[in-house]
Amino acid sequence: MTVVERVGAATSRLVAAGLPPDVAALDAEVLARHVLGWDRAAYLCGRRDAAPRGFGTAYDAALDRRAGREPVAAIVGRREFWGLELEVGPSVLTPRPETELLVEEALRLVRGPRAAPLLADVCTGSGCVAIALATELPRARIIATDVSAAALAVARRNAARHGVDTRIAWVRTSCLDGVGAAPDVIVANPPYVADDDIAGLPPEVRDFEPRLALAGGRDGLDVVRRLLDAAARQLAPGGHLALELGSGQAPAVRGAVAVLPQLALVRVRRDLQGFARTLVVRRRAARA
């Protein structure tokens, strides 16, 4: 049997396990390339060749895991974010494409005359946002925080892989507790799923991603409110907070901003699905 024939059979198996056909086809190919150690160009050139010895056993093991709804990123142990290949695993949230909006907003806010901005990435997880910013802003100073020691270990390895580990200060804490600096920009992808909604999440998320990175309290906004309070107290005057939101949360977060006189709403950005995904607020400059 050729490689592409095995991938076709694997696609059918994953569809039977409940994956949409387009997702099943992509996942079957990605897992085949992972087992073979091929990039996509090698796969396109060699897919009609006979599968090499030992491929079937390793491929079936990977398919067993995916049919059990383990995410592909967890199986292969990596995920691309901002063009960077990052280690992922059970200790960290798998980076999502919509989180790249945080990077875009931070770059939009600090490019210009400011020579060396101080950035804080709260709930850093895999370190994806902090590392992307470090690669884009070589003169920036960056603090990355998380409550999870295991997540920070993954983030440090990812930063070392991309040569920016010495430019990021890693702090195990909640939000910015104990961090005395006044950042020019805070970025955060906090836990924002309401506790009662976790059971209804896709199994790839519910069963394989850390609850610590998902659960945001009764309404999903416990950590969001803490972040807004931290921004009101700790942002440099005129500094900004860029915050990822869950679907439908923008009105409640706008309301939470409105009761903090130190903060002003700047904008809300929608993701490619049209959901209000990223909220940006500014700390008002102190009055003379």
C-alpha positions in Angstrom: 0.0 0.0 0.0 1.3 3.5 -0.8 1.6 6.3 1.6 -1.3 8.2 0.1 -3.5 5.1 0.2 -2.8 4.7 3.9 -3.6 8.4 4.4 -6.9 7.9 2.6 -7.8 5.0 4.8 -6.8 7.0 7.9 -9.0 9.9 6.8 -12.0 7.5 6.7 -11.2 6.2 10.1 -11.0 9.8 11.6 -14.3 10.7 10.0 -15.8 7.6 11.6 -14.4 8.9 14.9 -16.4 12.1 14.5 -14.0 14.5 12.8 -15.3 16.7 9.9 -14.0 15.3 6.6 -11.7 18.3 5.9 -10.2 18.2 9.4 -9.8 14.4 9.1 -8.0 14.7 5.8 -5.6 17.4 7.1 -4.9 15.6 10.3 -4.3 12.2 8.6 -1.7 13.9 6.4 0.0 15.8 9.2 0.3 12.7 11.3 1.7 10.8 8.3 4.3 13.5 7.7 5.2 13.5 11.4 5.7 9.7 11.5 7.8 9.9 8.3 9.8 12.9 9.3 8.8 14.6 6.0 7.9 18.2 5.3 5.1 18.9 2.9 7.3 19.1 -0.1 8.7 15.6 0.6 5.2 14.3 1.2 4.0 15.6 -2.1 7.0 14.0 -3.9 6.9 10.6 -2.1 3.2 10.0 -1.2 2.7 7.6 -4.1 5.6 5.4 -3.1 5.2 2.3 -1.0 5.0 3.1 2.7 8.4 2.4 4.3 8.9 -0.5 6.8 7.6 0.3 10.2 5.4 3.2 9.1 2.1 1.4 9.6 2.7 0.5 13.3 3.8 4.0 14.2 1.1 5.7 12.1 -1.7 3.5 13.6 -0.5 4.4 17.1 -0.8 8.1 16.2 -4.2 7.6 14.7 -5.4 5.8 17.8 -4.6 8.9 19.8 -6.3 11.2 17.3 -9.4 9.0 17.1 -9.6 9.4 20.8 -9.8 13.1 20.1 -6.3 14.0 21.3 -5.3 17.2 19.4 -2.8 16.8 16.6 -0.6 19.4 18.2 -0.4 17.3 21.4 0.5 14.2 19.4 3.3 15.8 17.4 4.3 18.0 20.3 4.5 21.3 18.4 2.4 24.1 17.0 3.2 27.0 14.7 2.5 30.5 16.0 3.5 33.8 14.3 5.7 31.7 12.0 7.5 30.1 15.0 7.5 26.4 15.7 6.7 26.0 19.4 6.7 23.0 21.8 3.2 22.3 23.2 1.9 19.7 25.6 -0.5 19.0 28.5 0.9 21.8 30.6 0.0 24.6 28.2 -2.9 25.9 26.1 -2.2 25.2 22.4 -1.7 28.5 20.7 -4.6 29.6 18.5 -4.5 31.7 15.3 -6.7 34.3 16.9 -4.2 35.0 19.6 -1.9 36.4 17.0 -4.2 39.5 17.2 -2.5 40.2 20.6 0.9 40.3 18.9 -0.5 42.6 16.1 -1.9 45.0 18.7 1.2 45.1 20.8 3.3 45.9 17.7 0.9 48.5 16.6 1.1 50.2 20.0 4.8 50.3 20.5 6.4 50.8 17.1 7.6 54.4 16.7 9.8 56.7 18.8 9.8 54.6 21.9 13.2 53.0 21.9 12.9 50.2 24.4 9.3 49.5 25.6 8.6 47.4 28.6 6.0 44.7 27.8 4.3 42.2 30.1 2.7 39.0 28.8 0.4 37.7 31.5 -0.8 34.1 31.5 2.0 33.4 29.1 1.5 29.6 28.8 3.7 28.3 26.0 5.3 31.7 25.8 4.0 32.2 22.3 3.1 35.9 22.5 6.2 36.9 24.5 8.5 35.0 22.2 6.8 36.5 19.1 7.2 40.0 20.5 10.8 39.4 21.4 11.6 38.3 17.9 9.9 41.4 16.4 11.1 43.9 19.0 14.8 43.3 19.6 15.2 46.3 21.9 12.1 45.6 24.0 12.2 44.4 27.6 9.7 41.7 28.3 8.2 40.2 31.5 6.2 36.9 31.1 4.1 35.6 34.0 2.1 32.5 34.7 0.9 30.7 37.8 2.0 27.3 36.4 5.7 26.3 36.9 5.2 23.6 34.3 4.0 26.1 31.7 6.9 28.4 32.4 9.3 25.5 31.9 7.8 24.9 28.4 7.9 28.7 27.7 11.6 28.8 28.6 12.4 26.0 26.3 10.5 27.6 23.5 12.3 30.9 24.1 15.7 29.2 24.1 14.8 27.4 20.8 14.3 30.8 19.2 17.3 32.6 20.9 15.3 35.0 23.0 15.4 33.3 26.4 17.8 35.8 28.0 15.6 38.8 26.9 12.5 37.6 28.7 12.1 37.7 32.5 10.0 34.7 33.6 7.9 35.2 36.8 5.7 32.7 38.5 2.8 34.7 39.8 -0.8 35.5 39.3 -1.4 38.4 36.8 1.2 40.9 37.8 1.3 40.3 41.6 4.6 41.2 43.0 5.9 42.7 39.7 6.8 46.2 40.6 7.5 47.5 37.1 5.1 49.7 35.1 4.8 48.2 31.7 4.1 50.3 28.6 1.9 47.4 27.2 0.3 44.4 28.9 -0.9 41.6 26.7 -2.9 38.7 28.0 -4.8 35.6 26.9 -6.3 34.7 30.3 -8.6 31.8 31.2 -12.0 33.0 30.1 -14.3 30.0 29.9 -17.2 30.0 32.4 -16.8 27.0 34.8 -20.1 25.5 33.8 -19.3 25.7 30.1 -16.2 23.6 30.3 -18.1 20.3 30.1 -19.5 21.4 26.7 -16.2 22.2 25.1 -14.8 20.0 22.3 -13.1 17.0 23.7 -9.8 18.1 22.2 -9.9 21.1 24.5 -11.9 19.8 27.5 -9.9 16.6 27.9 -6.4 17.5 26.8 -5.8 21.1 27.7 -5.0 22.4 31.2 -8.1 23.4 33.1 -6.0 26.1 34.8 -5.7 27.8 31.4 -9.4 27.5 30.6 -11.5 28.1 33.7 -12.3 31.7 34.4 -14.9 31.4 37.2 -18.6 31.6 37.3 -19.0 33.9 34.3 -15.5 33.4 32.8 -14.3 36.9 33.7 -12.6 36.4 37.1 -9.1 36.8 35.7 -10.2 39.4 33.2 -11.4 41.6 36.0 -8.2 41.1 37.9 -6.2 42.1 34.8 -8.2 45.3 34.4 -7.6 46.2 38.0 -3.9 45.5 37.5 -3.8 47.6 34.4 -5.5 50.5 36.2 -2.8 50.4 38.9 0.3 49.2 37.2 0.4 50.3 33.5 2.6 53.3 32.8 0.4 56.4 32.3 -0.7 56.3 28.7 0.1 52.6 28.5 -2.2 49.9 27.0 -3.7 46.5 27.8 -4.5 44.2 25.0 -6.8 41.4 26.2 -8.2 38.3 24.4 -11.9 37.6 25.1 -14.2 34.7 24.7 -17.2 34.9 22.3 -19.9 37.1 23.6 -17.9 38.6 26.4 -17.2 42.0 24.9 -20.3 43.8 26.4 -19.5 42.6 29.9 -15.9 43.6 29.7 -16.8 47.0 28.2 -18.9 47.5 31.3 -16.0 46.4 33.6 -13.8 49.0 31.9 -16.4 51.7 32.2 -16.3 51.6 36.1 -12.6 52.0 36.2 -11.9 55.8 35.8 -8.2 55.1 35.2 -9.0 53.2 32.0 -10.4 54.2 28.6 -11.6 51.8 25.9 -9.5 52.2 22.7 -11.0 49.5 20.4 -12.3 46.0 20.1 -11.0 43.8 17.2 -12.9 41.0 15.6 -11.3 37.7 14.5 -11.8 36.0 11.1 -15.0 34.5 12.3 -16.4 37.9 13.2 -16.3 37.5 17.0 -15.2 40.4 19.1 -11.9 38.8 20.2 -9.3 41.4 21.3 -10.0 44.4 23.5 -7.6 47.3 23.9 -7.7 49.8 26.8 -5.5 52.7 27.7 -4.5 53.9 31.1 -5.3 57.6 31.2 -2.3 59.9 31.7 -2.1 61.4 35.2 -3.4 64.9 35.5 -0.9 67.7 36.0 
